[in-house]
Each structure stands twice: as C-alpha cells, then as structure tokens.
C-alpha cells in the first residue's frame, strides 16, 4: 500500500501519513482486539473477519486467541464486501 502510494502516485509524503495512520490504528488492536466492527454483524455473511476504520482505509483482521492477524488493508472508498468476498456474495446479501 505504501509503495503504491509512494511510487505509482508519486507521493511519498502521503504514503508516510497513510502508513502511520493505519499502523496507529492496528496498534490499538493490541490492547482492544474487538475495537473494529464485526463483518458478520454488519452484513450477515458468515465470517470471523472484523474491520477497523483507519482514516479512509479499512484494516481487515481476525482475532485468533491471543493473535490478531491483519488480512488486508482496503481503501474505504471501495466496496469492501466485494473486495473481500467477490461480486457473487454481494448479490446474495
């Protein structure tokens, strides 16, 4: 994500700001693993994924015991359901 912003968009300063905001958000999960919202609770889709809003980005993660696994970071302007589960799931929900 940072490389894309820095290289493709030619904006390393913005890349640093975005990475800091996302990493600061993810650090909150160390103390409050349930801080993000449940994807299942919001959509009815059977999944253990949670989402933490980090500015305009969404950190998609799951809690597995004492471990928090960040699966992906998605631009919040995108349809996160389609990004995570594909277009077929959207029509089913």
ABEGO torsion letter per residue (X at the ends): XAAAAAAAAGBAAAAAAAAAAAAAAAAAAAABAAABBBAAAAAGBBBABBBBBBEABBBBBBBBEABBBBABBBBAABBAAAAAAEAAAAAAX
